Amino acid sequence: MPMIRAEFLTGKTQEQKRELVEALTRETARVLGVCEQSVWVMLQEVEPENWAVAGTPLSER
């Protein structure tokens, strides 16, 4: 069973998350040749102060 973990900053709508889950599921199943029911997707939203790039939290950029 494929497991996909997507991490992104908070602020996405339920519709955006739903569309992302559907697209990831559909394309993973197509590429790997498995049924969509076997694809698991976990979304993890991260606050900008908990994510940094080049030593700077995104909340400070």
PDBQT receptor file of N, H, CA, C and O in Angstrom, charges set to zero:
ATOM      1  N   MET A   1       0.842  -1.168   0.000  1.00  0.00    +0.000 N 
ATOM      2  CA  MET A   1       0.000   0.000   0.000  1.00  0.00    +0.000 C 
ATOM      3  C   MET A   1       0.889   1.234   0.000  1.00  0.00    +0.000 C 
ATOM      4  O   MET A   1       1.694   1.405   0.916  1.00  0.00    +0.000 OA
ATOM      5  N   PRO A   2       0.768   2.090  -0.992  1.00  0.00    +0.000 N 
ATOM      6  CA  PRO A   2       1.532   3.335  -1.010  1.00  0.00    +0.000 C 
ATOM      7  C   PRO A   2       1.015   4.303   0.053  1.00  0.00    +0.000 C 
ATOM      8  O   PRO A   2      -0.190   4.435   0.267  1.00  0.00    +0.000 OA
ATOM      9  N   MET A   3       1.954   4.971   0.705  1.00  0.00    +0.000 N 
ATOM     10  H   MET A   3       2.932   4.864   0.530  1.00  0.00    +0.000 HD
ATOM     11  CA  MET A   3       1.614   5.987   1.711  1.00  0.00    +0.000 C 
ATOM     12  C   MET A   3       2.298   7.277   1.297  1.00  0.00    +0.000 C 
ATOM     13  O   MET A   3       3.517   7.309   1.126  1.00  0.00    +0.000 OA
ATOM     14  N   ILE A   4       1.525   8.338   1.135  1.00  0.00    +0.000 N 
ATOM     15  H   ILE A   4       0.535   8.312   1.275  1.00  0.00    +0.000 HD
ATOM     16  CA  ILE A   4       2.055   9.643   0.750  1.00  0.00    +0.000 C 
ATOM     17  C   ILE A   4       1.855  10.596   1.908  1.00  0.00    +0.000 C 
ATOM     18  O   ILE A   4       0.774  10.673   2.491  1.00  0.00    +0.000 OA
ATOM     19  N   ARG A   5       2.910  11.319   2.232  1.00  0.00    +0.000 N 
ATOM     20  H   ARG A   5       3.788  11.256   1.758  1.00  0.00    +0.000 HD
ATOM     21  CA  ARG A   5       2.832  12.314   3.301  1.00  0.00    +0.000 C 
ATOM     22  C   ARG A   5       3.139  13.669   2.677  1.00  0.00    +0.000 C 
ATOM     23  O   ARG A   5       4.211  13.869   2.106  1.00  0.00    +0.000 OA
ATOM     24  N   ALA A   6       2.203  14.587   2.786  1.00  0.00    +0.000 N 
ATOM     25  H   ALA A   6       1.331  14.425   3.249  1.00  0.00    +0.000 HD
ATOM     26  CA  ALA A   6       2.374  15.930   2.236  1.00  0.00    +0.000 C 
ATOM     27  C   ALA A   6       2.379  16.930   3.386  1.00  0.00    +0.000 C 
ATOM     28  O   ALA A   6       1.433  16.990   4.171  1.00  0.00    +0.000 OA
ATOM     29  N   GLU A   7       3.441  17.705   3.478  1.00  0.00    +0.000 N 
ATOM     30  H   GLU A   7       4.209  17.656   2.840  1.00  0.00    +0.000 HD
ATOM     31  CA  GLU A   7       3.550  18.732   4.508  1.00  0.00    +0.000 C 
ATOM     32  C   GLU A   7       3.506  20.095   3.832  1.00  0.00    +0.000 C 
ATOM     33  O   GLU A   7       4.131  20.304   2.792  1.00  0.00    +0.000 OA
ATOM     34  N   PHE A   8       2.765  21.017   4.429  1.00  0.00    +0.000 N 
ATOM     35  H   PHE A   8       2.257  20.848   5.274  1.00  0.00    +0.000 HD
ATOM     36  CA  PHE A   8       2.642  22.351   3.860  1.00  0.00    +0.000 C 
ATOM     37  C   PHE A   8       2.228  23.319   4.949  1.00  0.00    +0.000 C 
ATOM     38  O   PHE A   8       1.784  22.914   6.023  1.00  0.00    +0.000 OA
ATOM     39  N   LEU A   9       2.380  24.609   4.659  1.00  0.00    +0.000 N 
ATOM     40  H   LEU A   9       2.741  24.938   3.786  1.00  0.00    +0.000 HD
ATOM     41  CA  LEU A   9       2.018  25.628   5.630  1.00  0.00    +0.000 C 
ATOM     42  C   LEU A   9       0.506  25.682   5.825  1.00  0.00    +0.000 C 
ATOM     43  O   LEU A   9      -0.261  25.381   4.911  1.00  0.00    +0.000 OA
ATOM     44  N   THR A  10       0.095  26.065   7.013  1.00  0.00    +0.000 N 
ATOM     45  H   THR A  10       0.718  26.310   7.756  1.00  0.00    +0.000 HD
ATOM     46  CA  THR A  10      -1.323  26.200   7.312  1.00  0.00    +0.000 C 
ATOM     47  C   THR A  10      -1.957  27.257   6.407  1.00  0.00    +0.000 C 
ATOM     48  O   THR A  10      -1.270  28.108   5.842  1.00  0.00    +0.000 OA
ATOM     49  N   GLY A  11      -3.272  27.182   6.284  1.00  0.00    +0.000 N 
ATOM     50  H   GLY A  11      -3.830  26.491   6.742  1.00  0.00    +0.000 HD
ATOM     51  CA  GLY A  11      -3.992  28.202   5.533  1.00  0.00    +0.000 C 
ATOM     52  C   GLY A  11      -4.687  27.705   4.288  1.00  0.00    +0.000 C 
ATOM     53  O   GLY A  11      -5.368  28.482   3.618  1.00  0.00    +0.000 OA
ATOM     54  N   LYS A  12      -4.538  26.431   3.955  1.00  0.00    +0.000 N 
ATOM     55  H   LYS A  12      -3.985  25.800   4.499  1.00  0.00    +0.000 HD
ATOM     56  CA  LYS A  12      -5.231  25.889   2.787  1.00  0.00    +0.000 C 
ATOM     57  C   LYS A  12      -6.670  25.573   3.159  1.00  0.00    +0.000 C 
ATOM     58  O   LYS A  12      -6.959  25.208   4.299  1.00  0.00    +0.000 OA
ATOM     59  N   THR A  13      -7.569  25.713   2.196  1.00  0.00    +0.000 N 
ATOM     60  H   THR A  13      -7.334  26.010   1.270  1.00  0.00    +0.000 HD
ATOM     61  CA  THR A  13      -8.983  25.426   2.438  1.00  0.00    +0.000 C 
ATOM     62  C   THR A  13      -9.235  23.915   2.395  1.00  0.00    +0.000 C 
ATOM     63  O   THR A  13      -8.411  23.147   1.899  1.00  0.00    +0.000 OA
ATOM     64  N   GLN A  14     -10.387  23.512   2.924  1.00  0.00    +0.000 N 
ATOM     65  H   GLN A  14     -11.056  24.136   3.327  1.00  0.00    +0.000 HD
ATOM     66  CA  GLN A  14     -10.781  22.098   2.855  1.00  0.00    +0.000 C 
ATOM     67  C   GLN A  14     -10.872  21.651   1.400  1.00  0.00    +0.000 C 
ATOM     68  O   GLN A  14     -10.488  20.530   1.069  1.00  0.00    +0.000 OA
ATOM     69  N   GLU A  15     -11.376  22.518   0.537  1.00  0.00    +0.000 N 
ATOM     70  H   GLU A  15     -11.688  23.429   0.806  1.00  0.00    +0.000 HD
ATOM     71  CA  GLU A  15     -11.495  22.171  -0.883  1.00  0.00    +0.000 C 
ATOM     72  C   GLU A  15     -10.115  21.946  -1.507  1.00  0.00    +0.000 C 
ATOM     73  O   GLU A  15      -9.937  21.002  -2.276  1.00  0.00    +0.000 OA
ATOM     74  N   GLN A  16      -9.145  22.792  -1.189  1.00  0.00    +0.000 N 
ATOM     75  H   GLN A  16      -9.290  23.559  -0.564  1.00  0.00    +0.000 HD
ATOM     76  CA  GLN A  16      -7.791  22.612  -1.715  1.00  0.00    +0.000 C 
ATOM     77  C   GLN A  16      -7.200  21.299  -1.227  1.00  0.00    +0.000 C 
ATOM     78  O   GLN A  16      -6.569  20.577  -1.999  1.00  0.00    +0.000 OA
ATOM     79  N   LYS A  17      -7.396  20.987   0.037  1.00  0.00    +0.000 N 
ATOM     80  H   LYS A  17      -7.908  21.573   0.665  1.00  0.00    +0.000 HD
ATOM     81  CA  LYS A  17      -6.865  19.737   0.580  1.00  0.00    +0.000 C 
ATOM     82  C   LYS A  17      -7.557  18.530  -0.042  1.00  0.00    +0.000 C 
ATOM     83  O   LYS A  17      -6.909  17.528  -0.342  1.00  0.00    +0.000 OA
ATOM     84  N   ARG A  18      -8.855  18.623  -0.232  1.00  0.00    +0.000 N 
ATOM     85  H   ARG A  18      -9.381  19.437   0.012  1.00  0.00    +0.000 HD
ATOM     86  CA  ARG A  18      -9.602  17.539  -0.866  1.00  0.00    +0.000 C 
ATOM     87  C   ARG A  18      -9.100  17.307  -2.299  1.00  0.00    +0.000 C 
ATOM     88  O   ARG A  18      -8.891  16.168  -2.715  1.00  0.00    +0.000 OA
ATOM     89  N   GLU A  19      -8.913  18.390  -3.035  1.00  0.00    +0.000 N 
ATOM     90  H   GLU A  19      -9.082  19.315  -2.696  1.00  0.00    +0.000 HD
ATOM     91  CA  GLU A  19      -8.433  18.276  -4.412  1.00  0.00    +0.000 C 
ATOM     92  C   GLU A  19      -7.027  17.677  -4.453  1.00  0.00    +0.000 C 
ATOM     93  O   GLU A  19      -6.727  16.857  -5.320  1.00  0.00    +0.000 OA
ATOM     94  N   LEU A  20      -6.173  18.084  -3.525  1.00  0.00    +0.000 N 
ATOM     95  H   LEU A  20      -6.417  18.751  -2.821  1.00  0.00    +0.000 HD
ATOM     96  CA  LEU A  20      -4.823  17.532  -3.452  1.00  0.00    +0.000 C 
ATOM     97  C   LEU A  20      -4.854  16.037  -3.171  1.00  0.00    +0.000 C 
ATOM     98  O   LEU A  20      -4.157  15.264  -3.829  1.00  0.00    +0.000 OA
ATOM     99  N   VAL A  21      -5.661  15.628  -2.194  1.00  0.00    +0.000 N 
ATOM    100  H   VAL A  21      -6.227  16.256  -1.660  1.00  0.00    +0.000 HD
ATOM    101  CA  VAL A  21      -5.764  14.210  -1.848  1.00  0.00    +0.000 C 
ATOM    102  C   VAL A  21      -6.273  13.399  -3.045  1.00  0.00    +0.000 C 
ATOM    103  O   VAL A  21      -5.757  12.318  -3.331  1.00  0.00    +0.000 OA
ATOM    104  N   GLU A  22      -7.270  13.917  -3.732  1.00  0.00    +0.000 N 
ATOM    105  H   GLU A  22      -7.689  14.795  -3.500  1.00  0.00    +0.000 HD
ATOM    106  CA  GLU A  22      -7.814  13.208  -4.897  1.00  0.00    +0.000 C 
ATOM    107  C   GLU A  22      -6.764  13.071  -5.994  1.00  0.00    +0.000 C 
ATOM    108  O   GLU A  22      -6.619  12.000  -6.583  1.00  0.00    +0.000 OA
ATOM    109  N   ALA A  23      -6.033  14.149  -6.272  1.00  0.00    +0.000 N 
ATOM    110  H   ALA A  23      -6.152  15.019  -5.793  1.00  0.00    +0.000 HD
ATOM    111  CA  ALA A  23      -5.019  14.113  -7.332  1.00  0.00    +0.000 C 
ATOM    112  C   ALA A  23      -3.864  13.181  -6.970  1.00  0.00    +0.000 C 
ATOM    113  O   ALA A  23      -3.417  12.395  -7.805  1.00  0.00    +0.000 OA
ATOM    114  N   LEU A  24      -3.382  13.266  -5.733  1.00  0.00    +0.000 N 
ATOM    115  H   LEU A  24      -3.746  13.905  -5.055  1.00  0.00    +0.000 HD
ATOM    116  CA  LEU A  24      -2.302  12.383  -5.309  1.00  0.00    +0.000 C 
ATOM    117  C   LEU A  24      -2.718  10.922  -5.378  1.00  0.00    +0.000 C 
ATOM    118  O   LEU A  24      -1.952  10.068  -5.823  1.00  0.00    +0.000 OA
ATOM    119  N   THR A  25      -3.929  10.645  -4.938  1.00  0.00    +0.000 N 
ATOM    120  H   THR A  25      -4.552  11.339  -4.576  1.00  0.00    +0.000 HD
ATOM    121  CA  THR A  25      -4.438   9.275  -4.968  1.00  0.00    +0.000 C 
ATOM    122  C   THR A  25      -4.551   8.765  -6.395  1.00  0.00    +0.000 C 
ATOM    123  O   THR A  25      -4.057   7.686  -6.720  1.00  0.00    +0.000 OA
ATOM    124  N   ARG A  26      -5.203   9.545  -7.241  1.00  0.00    +0.000 N 
ATOM    125  H   ARG A  26      -5.604  10.422  -6.977  1.00  0.00    +0.000 HD
ATOM    126  CA  ARG A  26      -5.425   9.147  -8.640  1.00  0.00    +0.000 C 
ATOM    127  C   ARG A  26      -4.099   8.895  -9.364  1.00  0.00    +0.000 C 
ATOM    128  O   ARG A  26      -3.921   7.856  -9.999  1.00  0.00    +0.000 OA
ATOM    129  N   GLU A  27      -3.184   9.841  -9.266  1.00  0.00    +0.000 N 
ATOM    130  H   GLU A  27      -3.329  10.686  -8.750  1.00  0.00    +0.000 HD
ATOM    131  CA  GLU A  27      -1.930   9.723 -10.005  1.00  0.00    +0.000 C 
ATOM    132  C   GLU A  27      -1.006   8.651  -9.441  1.00  0.00    +0.000 C 
ATOM    133  O   GLU A  27      -0.309   7.975 -10.197  1.00  0.00    +0.000 OA
ATOM    134  N   THR A  28      -0.994   8.490  -8.132  1.00  0.00    +0.000 N 
ATOM    135  H   THR A  28      -1.560   9.040  -7.517  1.00  0.00    +0.000 HD
ATOM    136  CA  THR A  28      -0.187   7.420  -7.541  1.00  0.00    +0.000 C 
ATOM    137  C   THR A  28      -0.691   6.065  -7.999  1.00  0.00    +0.000 C 
ATOM    138  O   THR A  28       0.097   5.195  -8.369  1.00  0.00    +0.000 OA
ATOM    139  N   ALA A  29      -1.994   5.887  -7.975  1.00  0.00    +0.000 N 
ATOM    140  H   ALA A  29      -2.635   6.594  -7.674  1.00  0.00    +0.000 HD
ATOM    141  CA  ALA A  29      -2.578   4.621  -8.427  1.00  0.00    +0.000 C 
ATOM    142  C   ALA A  29      -2.246   4.373  -9.897  1.00  0.00    +0.000 C 
ATOM    143  O   ALA A  29      -1.906   3.252 -10.275  1.00  0.00    +0.000 OA
ATOM    144  N   ARG A  30      -2.341   5.404 -10.718  1.00  0.00    +0.000 N 
ATOM    145  H   ARG A  30      -2.617   6.314 -10.411  1.00  0.00    +0.000 HD
ATOM    146  CA  ARG A  30      -2.056   5.254 -12.155  1.00  0.00    +0.000 C 
ATOM    147  C   ARG A  30      -0.595   4.889 -12.388  1.00  0.00    +0.000 C 
ATOM    148  O   ARG A  30      -0.299   3.938 -13.111  1.00  0.00    +0.000 OA
ATOM    149  N   VAL A  31       0.312   5.634 -11.784  1.00  0.00    +0.000 N 
ATOM    150  H   VAL A  31       0.072   6.407 -11.196  1.00  0.00    +0.000 HD
ATOM    151  CA  VAL A  31       1.740   5.423 -12.019  1.00  0.00    +0.000 C 
ATOM    152  C   VAL A  31       2.211   4.081 -11.475  1.00  0.00    +0.000 C 
ATOM    153  O   VAL A  31       2.997   3.391 -12.123  1.00  0.00    +0.000 OA
ATOM    154  N   LEU A  32       1.740   3.707 -10.297  1.00  0.00    +0.000 N 
ATOM    155  H   LEU A  32       1.101   4.268  -9.770  1.00  0.00    +0.000 HD
ATOM    156  CA  LEU A  32       2.202   2.466  -9.672  1.00  0.00    +0.000 C 
ATOM    157  C   LEU A  32       1.382   1.245 -10.063  1.00  0.00    +0.000 C 
ATOM    158  O   LEU A  32       1.744   0.116  -9.734  1.00  0.00    +0.000 OA
ATOM    159  N   GLY A  33       0.280   1.475 -10.765  1.00  0.00    +0.000 N 
ATOM    160  H   GLY A  33      -0.013   2.393 -11.032  1.00  0.00    +0.000 HD
ATOM    161  CA  GLY A  33      -0.552   0.353 -11.191  1.00  0.00    +0.000 C 
ATOM    162  C   GLY A  33      -1.248  -0.349 -10.043  1.00  0.00    +0.000 C 
ATOM    163  O   GLY A  33      -1.355  -1.575 -10.030  1.00  0.00    +0.000 OA
ATOM    164  N   VAL A  34      -1.726   0.434  -9.070  1.00  0.00    +0.000 N 
ATOM    165  H   VAL A  34      -1.638   1.430  -9.081  1.00  0.00    +0.000 HD
ATOM    166  CA  VAL A  34      -2.450  -0.132  -7.938  1.00  0.00    +0.000 C 
ATOM    167  C   VAL A  34      -3.853   0.471  -7.903  1.00  0.00    +0.000 C 
ATOM    168  O   VAL A  34      -4.120   1.460  -8.587  1.00  0.00    +0.000 OA
ATOM    169  N   CYS A  35      -4.741  -0.113  -7.117  1.00  0.00    +0.000 N 
ATOM    170  H   CYS A  35      -4.524  -0.916  -6.562  1.00  0.00    +0.000 HD
ATOM    171  CA  CYS A  35      -6.081   0.450  -7.008  1.00  0.00    +0.000 C 
ATOM    172  C   CYS A  35      -6.062   1.648  -6.060  1.00  0.00    +0.000 C 
ATOM    173  O   CYS A  35      -5.273   1.690  -5.116  1.00  0.00    +0.000 OA
ATOM    174  N   GLU A  36      -6.927   2.607  -6.317  1.00  0.00    +0.000 N 
ATOM    175  H   GLU A  36      -7.568   2.573  -7.084  1.00  0.00    +0.000 HD
ATOM    176  CA  GLU A  36      -6.982   3.824  -5.506  1.00  0.00    +0.000 C 
ATOM    177  C   GLU A  36      -7.263   3.526  -4.041  1.00  0.00    +0.000 C 
ATOM    178  O   GLU A  36      -6.810   4.262  -3.164  1.00  0.00    +0.000 OA
ATOM    179  N   GLN A  37      -8.002   2.462  -3.762  1.00  0.00    +0.000 N 
ATOM    180  H   GLN A  37      -8.370   1.864  -4.474  1.00  0.00    +0.000 HD
ATOM    181  CA  GLN A  37      -8.339   2.120  -2.382  1.00  0.00    +0.000 C 
ATOM    182  C   GLN A  37      -7.104   1.746  -1.561  1.00  0.00    +0.000 C 
ATOM    183  O   GLN A  37      -7.153   1.754  -0.331  1.00  0.00    +0.000 OA
ATOM    184  N   SER A  38      -6.008   1.422  -2.228  1.00  0.00    +0.000 N 
ATOM    185  H   SER A  38      -5.968   1.416  -3.227  1.00  0.00    +0.000 HD
ATOM    186  CA  SER A  38      -4.803   1.033  -1.492  1.00  0.00    +0.000 C 
ATOM    187  C   SER A  38      -3.875   2.215  -1.210  1.00  0.00    +0.000 C 
ATOM    188  O   SER A  38      -2.858   2.053  -0.535  1.00  0.00    +0.000 OA
ATOM    189  N   VAL A  39      -4.215   3.405  -1.722  1.00  0.00    +0.000 N 
ATOM    190  H   VAL A  39      -5.041   3.536  -2.270  1.00  0.00    +0.000 HD
ATOM    191  CA  VAL A  39      -3.358   4.578  -1.552  1.00  0.00    +0.000 C 
ATOM    192  C   VAL A  39      -3.782   5.359  -0.308  1.00  0.00    +0.000 C 
ATOM    193  O   VAL A  39      -4.941   5.750  -0.172  1.00  0.00    +0.000 OA
ATOM    194  N   TRP A  40      -2.845   5.574   0.579  1.00  0.00    +0.000 N 
ATOM    195  H   TRP A  40      -1.903   5.256   0.469  1.00  0.00    +0.000 HD
ATOM    196  CA  TRP A  40      -3.086   6.356   1.795  1.00  0.00    +0.000 C 
ATOM    197  C   TRP A  40      -2.399   7.703   1.638  1.00  0.00    +0.000 C 
ATOM    198  O   TRP A  40      -1.276   7.777   1.138  1.00  0.00    +0.000 OA
ATOM    199  N   VAL A  41      -3.070   8.769   2.064  1.00  0.00    +0.000 N 
ATOM    200  H   VAL A  41      -3.982   8.709   2.471  1.00  0.00    +0.000 HD
ATOM    201  CA  VAL A  41      -2.491  10.113   2.018  1.00  0.00    +0.000 C 
ATOM    202  C   VAL A  41      -2.632  10.747   3.400  1.00  0.00    +0.000 C 
ATOM    203  O   VAL A  41      -3.714  10.750   3.988  1.00  0.00    +0.000 OA
ATOM    204  N   MET A  42      -1.533  11.279   3.903  1.00  0.00    +0.000 N 
ATOM    205  H   MET A  42      -0.655  11.277   3.425  1.00  0.00    +0.000 HD
ATOM    206  CA  MET A  42      -1.562  11.973   5.183  1.00  0.00    +0.000 C 
ATOM    207  C   MET A  42      -1.139  13.417   4.943  1.00  0.00    +0.000 C 
ATOM    208  O   MET A  42      -0.061  13.679   4.410  1.00  0.00    +0.000 OA
ATOM    209  N   LEU A  43      -1.993  14.341   5.339  1.00  0.00    +0.000 N 
ATOM    210  H   LEU A  43      -2.869  14.127   5.771  1.00  0.00    +0.000 HD
ATOM    211  CA  LEU A  43      -1.691  15.764   5.222  1.00  0.00    +0.000 C 
ATOM    212  C   LEU A  43      -1.271  16.286   6.580  1.00  0.00    +0.000 C 
ATOM    213  O   LEU A  43      -1.908  16.007   7.595  1.00  0.00    +0.000 OA
ATOM    214  N   GLN A  44      -0.196  17.044   6.585  1.00  0.00    +0.000 N 
ATOM    215  H   GLN A  44       0.323  17.271   5.760  1.00  0.00    +0.000 HD
ATOM    216  CA  GLN A  44       0.258  17.643   7.841  1.00  0.00    +0.000 C 
ATOM    217  C   GLN A  44       0.490  19.129   7.603  1.00  0.00    +0.000 C 
ATOM    218  O   GLN A  44       1.343  19.526   6.809  1.00  0.00    +0.000 OA
ATOM    219  N   GLU A  45      -0.291  19.938   8.310  1.00  0.00    +0.000 N 
ATOM    220  H   GLU A  45      -0.984  19.616   8.955  1.00  0.00    +0.000 HD
ATOM    221  CA  GLU A  45      -0.149  21.381   8.210  1.00  0.00    +0.000 C 
ATOM    222  C   GLU A  45       0.835  21.862   9.270  1.00  0.00    +0.000 C 
ATOM    223  O   GLU A  45       0.781  21.435  10.423  1.00  0.00    +0.000 OA
ATOM    224  N   VAL A  46       1.718  22.741   8.872  1.00  0.00    +0.000 N 
ATOM    225  H   VAL A  46       1.762  23.088   7.935  1.00  0.00    +0.000 HD
ATOM    226  CA  VAL A  46       2.765  23.235   9.752  1.00  0.00    +0.000 C 
ATOM    227  C   VAL A  46       2.637  24.747   9.877  1.00  0.00    +0.000 C 
ATOM    228  O   VAL A  46       2.464  25.447   8.880  1.00  0.00    +0.000 OA
ATOM    229  N   GLU A  47       2.721  25.238  11.086  1.00  0.00    +0.000 N 
ATOM    230  H   GLU A  47       2.861  24.669  11.896  1.00  0.00    +0.000 HD
ATOM    231  CA  GLU A  47       2.699  26.682  11.319  1.00  0.00    +0.000 C 
ATOM    232  C   GLU A  47       3.996  27.288  10.789  1.00  0.00    +0.000 C 
ATOM    233  O   GLU A  47       5.053  26.668  10.910  1.00  0.00    +0.000 OA
ATOM    234  N   PRO A  48       3.941  28.488  10.202  1.00  0.00    +0.000 N 
ATOM    235  CA  PRO A  48       5.140  29.103   9.623  1.00  0.00    +0.000 C 
ATOM    236  C   PRO A  48       6.303  29.256  10.607  1.00  0.00    +0.000 C 
ATOM    237  O   PRO A  48       7.463  29.208  10.198  1.00  0.00    +0.000 OA
ATOM    238  N   GLU A  49       6.011  29.438  11.880  1.00  0.00    +0.000 N 
ATOM    239  H   GLU A  49       5.068  29.477  12.212  1.00  0.00    +0.000 HD
ATOM    240  CA  GLU A  49       7.096  29.578  12.851  1.00  0.00    +0.000 C 
ATOM    241  C   GLU A  49       7.802  28.256  13.142  1.00  0.00    +0.000 C 
ATOM    242  O   GLU A  49       8.859  28.237  13.772  1.00  0.00    +0.000 OA
ATOM    243  N   ASN A  50       7.210  27.144  12.678  1.00  0.00    +0.000 N 
ATOM    244  H   ASN A  50       6.351  27.159  12.166  1.00  0.00    +0.000 HD
ATOM    245  CA  ASN A  50       7.801  25.820  12.880  1.00  0.00    +0.000 C 
ATOM    246  C   ASN A  50       8.481  25.277  11.632  1.00  0.00    +0.000 C 
ATOM    247  O   ASN A  50       8.838  24.100  11.583  1.00  0.00    +0.000 OA
ATOM    248  N   TRP A  51       8.666  26.126  10.621  1.00  0.00    +0.000 N 
ATOM    249  H   TRP A  51       8.376  27.082  10.660  1.00  0.00    +0.000 HD
ATOM    250  CA  TRP A  51       9.283  25.707   9.362  1.00  0.00    +0.000 C 
ATOM    251  C   TRP A  51      10.291  26.777   8.981  1.00  0.00    +0.000 C 
ATOM    252  O   TRP A  51       9.961  27.963   8.952  1.00  0.00    +0.000 OA
ATOM    253  N   ALA A  52      11.501  26.370   8.695  1.00  0.00    +0.000 N 
ATOM    254  H   ALA A  52      11.768  25.406   8.719  1.00  0.00    +0.000 HD
ATOM    255  CA  ALA A  52      12.547  27.349   8.375  1.00  0.00    +0.000 C 
ATOM    256  C   ALA A  52      13.241  26.979   7.063  1.00  0.00    +0.000 C 
ATOM    257  O   ALA A  52      13.319  25.809   6.689  1.00  0.00    +0.000 OA
ATOM    258  N   VAL A  53      13.736  27.996   6.386  1.00  0.00    +0.000 N 
ATOM    259  H   VAL A  53      13.673  28.946   6.690  1.00  0.00    +0.000 HD
ATOM    260  CA  VAL A  53      14.538  27.829   5.180  1.00  0.00    +0.000 C 
ATOM    261  C   VAL A  53      15.779  28.706   5.337  1.00  0.00    +0.000 C 
ATOM    262  O   VAL A  53      15.678  29.886   5.675  1.00  0.00    +0.000 OA
ATOM    263  N   ALA A  54      16.935  28.125   5.091  1.00  0.00    +0.000 N 
ATOM    264  H   ALA A  54      17.017  27.167   4.817  1.00  0.00    +0.000 HD
ATOM    265  CA  ALA A  54      18.201  28.858   5.181  1.00  0.00    +0.000 C 
ATOM    266  C   ALA A  54      18.373  29.534   6.543  1.00  0.00    +0.000 C 
ATOM    267  O   ALA A  54      18.911  30.638   6.633  1.00  0.00    +0.000 OA
ATOM    268  N   GLY A  55      17.916  28.871   7.588  1.00  0.00    +0.000 N 
ATOM    269  H   GLY A  55      17.479  27.975   7.516  1.00  0.00    +0.000 HD
ATOM    270  CA  GLY A  55      18.102  29.368   8.938  1.00  0.00    +0.000 C 
ATOM    271  C   GLY A  55      17.112  30.404   9.401  1.00  0.00    +0.000 C 
ATOM    272  O   GLY A  55      17.270  30.959  10.488  1.00  0.00    +0.000 OA
ATOM    273  N   THR A  56      16.080  30.686   8.599  1.00  0.00    +0.000 N 
ATOM    274  H   THR A  56      15.951  30.235   7.715  1.00  0.00    +0.000 HD
ATOM    275  CA  THR A  56      15.105  31.700   8.964  1.00  0.00    +0.000 C 
ATOM    276  C   THR A  56      13.702  31.088   8.967  1.00  0.00    +0.000 C 
ATOM    277  O   THR A  56      13.271  30.514   7.967  1.00  0.00    +0.000 OA
ATOM    278  N   PRO A  57      12.999  31.210  10.081  1.00  0.00    +0.000 N 
ATOM    279  CA  PRO A  57      11.619  30.707  10.106  1.00  0.00    +0.000 C 
ATOM    280  C   PRO A  57      10.776  31.429   9.026  1.00  0.00    +0.000 C 
ATOM    281  O   PRO A  57      10.952  32.623   8.780  1.00  0.00    +0.000 OA
ATOM    282  N   LEU A  58       9.890  30.698   8.412  1.00  0.00    +0.000 N 
ATOM    283  H   LEU A  58       9.748  29.728   8.611  1.00  0.00    +0.000 HD
ATOM    284  CA  LEU A  58       9.059  31.296   7.364  1.00  0.00    +0.000 C 
ATOM    285  C   LEU A  58       8.188  32.425   7.907  1.00  0.00    +0.000 C 
ATOM    286  O   LEU A  58       7.793  33.320   7.159  1.00  0.00    +0.000 OA
ATOM    287  N   SER A  59       7.891  32.387   9.192  1.00  0.00    +0.000 N 
ATOM    288  H   SER A  59       8.212  31.660   9.799  1.00  0.00    +0.000 HD
ATOM    289  CA  SER A  59       7.090  33.455   9.785  1.00  0.00    +0.000 C 
ATOM    290  C   SER A  59       7.834  34.783   9.811  1.00  0.00    +0.000 C 
ATOM    291  O   SER A  59       7.223  35.834  10.003  1.00  0.00    +0.000 OA
ATOM    292  N   GLU A  60       9.149  34.741   9.619  1.00  0.00    +0.000 N 
ATOM    293  H   GLU A  60       9.645  33.887   9.463  1.00  0.00    +0.000 HD
ATOM    294  CA  GLU A  60       9.958  35.963   9.632  1.00  0.00    +0.000 C 
ATOM    295  C   GLU A  60      10.346  36.417   8.232  1.00  0.00    +0.000 C 
ATOM    296  O   GLU A  60      11.036  37.426   8.087  1.00  0.00    +0.000 OA
ATOM    297  N   ARG A  61       9.930  35.713   7.221  1.00  0.00    +0.000 N 
ATOM    298  H   ARG A  61       9.369  34.893   7.339  1.00  0.00    +0.000 HD
ATOM    299  CA  ARG A  61      10.309  36.073   5.852  1.00  0.00    +0.000 C 
ATOM    300  C   ARG A  61       9.315  37.010   5.253  1.00  0.00    +0.000 C 
ATOM    301  O   ARG A  61       9.469  37.423   4.103  1.00  0.00    +0.000 OA
TER     302      ARG A  61
